[in-house]
Amino acid sequence: MRKDKIIILCTQNSARSQMAEAFFKKYGSDIIEAYSAGLEPTAVNLYAIRVMEEVGIDISGERSKSFREFLGRVQFGYVIGVCKKAEKQCPVIFPGVRNCLSWPFEDPAAYDGTEEEKMERFRKVRDQIEEKVRTWVDDFRQGRIHCQLCNERKE
């Protein structure tokens, strides 16, 4: 069975997109190949690593990737922007993808607070991302989501 390909874009590919990629792999690895990338990649955020460990997912070996690594190499059925900047760039970066989704989550790394407050902010965003991904994968699995490009390639 051929899997449909999804890429999750964020500004830095350090937290939100990394968490989303991991949840796509957890809930949909049998039907989806998930990737993540950043517009201006940095490093994977340590708070993201820690909150994902809390739910049994190890992303400590992941690295922040540039969207350029995928240009012309992978044909995606969906591009999901998890921040406003990535959402705006989706049609420019991947002009052939007709299924650009906007899932703007709050940037937990932008929050200043105590160590525990930062962890709570990351947990909140992690849980929101997990719920969104789990629901989307279930809908996709049940055929409630139509992917124009995916269907065209399957025919």
C-alpha positions as CSV (number, residue, x, y, z in Angstrom):
1,M,0.0,0.0,0.0
2,R,1.4,3.4,-1.0
3,K,1.3,6.0,1.7
4,D,0.3,9.6,1.2
5,K,2.9,12.1,2.1
6,I,2.4,15.1,4.4
7,I,4.8,17.8,5.4
8,I,4.3,20.0,8.4
9,L,5.9,23.5,8.2
10,C,6.8,25.9,10.9
11,T,9.2,28.8,11.2
12,Q,12.1,27.0,12.9
13,N,11.1,23.3,12.8
14,S,12.0,23.3,16.5
15,A,8.8,22.5,18.4
16,R,5.3,22.6,16.9
17,S,6.1,20.9,13.6
18,Q,8.4,18.4,15.3
19,M,5.6,17.4,17.7
20,A,3.1,17.2,14.9
21,E,5.4,15.0,12.8
22,A,5.8,12.6,15.8
23,F,2.1,12.4,16.4
24,F,1.4,11.7,12.7
25,K,3.9,8.9,12.9
26,K,2.3,7.6,16.1
27,Y,-1.3,7.6,14.8
28,G,-1.0,7.3,11.0
29,S,2.2,5.6,10.1
30,D,0.3,2.8,8.3
31,I,-1.3,5.3,5.8
32,I,0.8,8.5,5.9
33,E,4.5,9.4,5.5
34,A,5.0,12.4,7.7
35,Y,7.8,14.9,7.4
36,S,8.5,18.3,9.0
37,A,10.6,21.3,8.0
38,G,11.2,24.9,8.8
39,L,11.5,28.1,6.9
40,E,14.5,29.1,9.1
41,P,15.6,25.9,10.9
42,T,17.4,26.1,14.2
43,A,17.6,23.2,16.6
44,V,14.9,21.0,18.2
45,N,13.7,22.7,21.3
46,L,14.6,21.0,24.6
47,Y,11.2,21.7,26.1
48,A,9.5,20.0,23.1
49,I,11.8,17.0,23.6
50,R,10.9,16.8,27.3
51,V,7.1,17.1,26.9
52,M,7.1,14.5,24.2
53,E,9.0,12.2,26.4
54,E,6.2,12.6,29.0
55,V,3.8,10.9,26.5
56,G,6.3,8.2,25.5
57,I,7.6,9.7,22.3
58,D,11.3,10.2,21.8
59,I,12.2,13.1,19.4
60,S,15.7,13.7,20.9
61,G,17.3,12.2,17.8
62,E,15.4,14.4,15.4
63,R,17.0,17.4,13.8
64,S,15.6,20.7,12.5
65,K,15.3,20.5,8.7
66,S,14.9,23.1,6.0
67,F,12.0,22.9,3.6
68,R,14.6,23.1,0.8
69,E,15.7,19.5,1.6
70,F,12.3,18.4,0.2
71,L,11.9,20.6,-2.9
72,G,11.8,18.6,-6.0
73,R,12.4,15.3,-4.1
74,V,9.1,14.5,-2.5
75,Q,5.6,15.1,-3.8
76,F,3.3,15.9,-1.0
77,G,-0.5,15.5,-0.9
78,Y,-0.8,17.9,2.0
79,V,1.3,20.8,3.4
80,I,0.2,21.8,6.9
81,G,1.4,25.1,8.3
82,V,1.4,25.2,12.1
83,C,2.3,28.9,12.4
84,K,1.1,32.0,10.5
85,K,4.4,32.6,8.8
86,A,4.5,29.0,7.4
87,E,0.9,29.2,6.4
88,K,1.5,32.2,4.2
89,Q,4.5,30.6,2.6
90,C,2.9,27.3,1.8
91,P,1.6,28.2,-1.7
92,V,4.9,29.9,-2.6
93,I,7.2,27.1,-1.4
94,F,5.0,24.2,-2.7
95,P,3.0,25.7,-5.5
96,G,1.9,22.3,-6.9
97,V,0.2,21.2,-3.7
98,R,-3.5,22.1,-3.6
99,N,-4.1,20.9,-0.1
100,C,-2.4,23.5,2.1
101,L,-3.9,23.4,5.6
102,S,-3.6,26.1,8.3
103,W,-3.3,24.8,11.8
104,P,-1.8,27.8,13.6
105,F,-0.8,26.8,17.1
106,E,0.5,29.2,19.7
107,D,4.3,29.3,19.8
108,P,5.2,27.9,23.2
109,A,8.8,28.9,22.8
110,A,7.8,32.6,22.7
111,Y,6.5,32.4,26.3
112,D,8.6,33.9,29.1
113,G,8.0,32.4,32.5
114,T,9.4,30.1,35.1
115,E,10.6,26.6,34.1
116,E,7.3,25.1,35.2
117,E,5.3,27.7,33.4
118,K,7.2,27.1,30.2
119,M,6.7,23.3,30.6
120,E,3.0,23.9,31.1
121,R,2.8,26.0,27.9
122,F,4.6,23.3,25.9
123,R,2.3,20.6,27.4
124,K,-0.8,22.7,26.4
125,V,0.4,23.1,22.8
126,R,1.5,19.4,22.7
127,D,-2.0,18.3,23.7
128,Q,-3.7,20.6,21.2
129,I,-1.5,19.2,18.4
130,E,-2.0,15.6,19.4
131,E,-5.8,16.1,19.4
132,K,-5.8,17.8,16.0
133,V,-3.5,15.2,14.4
134,R,-5.4,12.2,15.9
135,T,-8.8,13.6,14.7
136,W,-7.4,14.4,11.2
137,V,-5.8,10.9,10.9
138,D,-9.1,9.3,11.9
139,D,-11.0,11.4,9.4
140,F,-8.5,10.6,6.7
141,R,-8.6,6.9,7.5
142,Q,-12.5,7.0,7.3
143,G,-12.4,8.8,3.9
144,R,-13.9,12.0,5.4
145,I,-11.0,14.1,4.0
146,H,-10.6,14.6,0.3
147,C,-7.1,15.0,-1.1
148,Q,-7.2,16.2,-4.7
149,L,-3.6,15.5,-5.5
150,C,-3.6,12.2,-3.6
151,N,-6.7,11.0,-5.6
152,E,-5.2,12.1,-8.9
153,R,-2.1,10.1,-8.3
154,K,-4.0,7.0,-7.2
155,E,-6.1,6.8,-10.4
